[in-house]
């Protein structure tokens, strides 16, 4: 009798696990996916005090609306503008980054963290360049 119960429980758990895996797979198939044209931008050489701006373009290549929940920067010298509205499947979006070089001389490397509801929840963008003295 104990062996029979063990078999029943094992089969039940196996079926439950398969159902959970199927639910996860279905959710992934229906998820938003953020696909950037490029994730790095070199603004080249600028003079101290100048601002370097770049717009990172992306597309929602998934099947549900994409929501950019946060765009965080590594220091106060960098600002980011994110879309407020959801990006529908197949549509494009943009994230504008502005680097203020005031007080920043030499090689610059800024990382921007993009958080979304997408299957790939976190994406890192990079802006690099060289700032020379005035």
C-alpha positions, -999 to +999 in steps of 0.1 A: +000+000+000+028+024+009+045+017-025+012+025-043+009+058-025+045+067-033+039+060-070+007+080-070+025+110-053+054+108-077+032+108-108+011+136-093+042+157-086+056+150-121+023+161-137+022+193-115+058+201-125+050+196-162+020+220-158+042+246-142+068+243-169+041+247-196+027+278-178+062+294-177+068+286-214+035+301-223+043+332-203+077+336-220+061+332-254+036+360-245+063+383-230+076+416-242+111+416-256+132+448-258+157+447-287+181+476-290+197+486-324+229+490-304+237+491-267+270+511-269+277+546-282+311+564-284+305+602-285+341+608-295+361+638-282+344+668-266+356+697-246+350+700-208+317+716-202+301+703-235+272+679-234+270+647-254+236+634-263+226+601-278+192+584-284+193+546-281+166+531-303+148+499-295+119+478-306+094+456-288+099+423-306+077+404-281+040+398-280+028+420-252+031+457-244+066+467-232+069+490-201+102+507-194+099+509-156+132+526-148+164+540-165+191+546-139+225+562-144+258+559-126+264+595-117+247+629-116+266+639-148+243+617-169+206+621-174+181+598-191+147+602-206+125+571-209+092+565-226+062+571-203+037+550-224+039+513-230+055+503-263+032+480-282+044+448-299+063+456-331+066+493-323+097+514-317+108+534-286+137+555-276+158+564-246+177+597-247+209+600-227+227+633-220+262+633-206+273+667-190+311+668-191+315+697-167+343+688-143+350+655-162+383+654-180+398+623-196+383+590-207+346+586-198+326+554-195+290+556-184+267+527-178+229+531-180+206+504-166+173+499-183+147+480-163+115+467-181+087+442-178+103+423-207+115+387-208+151+402-207+143+425-177+176+443-175+196+458-203+229+478-199+237+507-222+271+523-224+283+557-234+320+563-238+342+591-250+371+615-242+368+649-226+396+674-231+403+705-211+388+737-223 
